[in-house]
Amino acid sequence: MPTSGHFIFIPAIFLIGALFGYVMANRASADRAAMEARREELRKEAREERAARKAKRAAESE
């Protein structure tokens, strides 16, 4: 027969696990958002660089 400690210990461990999962998911979400922002910044820089090269080539061919 389970002791009264089980009725305290098991839900406490469940709550600690839920809290740990929430913190880890929140951190992963923030990391993903930062990664996507950085990727978008790199894409913007690449687009600007390509546009500058294209304009330079167009100016040279005239």
PyMOL commands that set and color helices and strands:
alter all, ss='L'
color gray80, all
select helices_A, chain A and resi 6-61
alter helices_A, ss='H'
color red, helices_A
deselect
rebuild
show_as cartoon
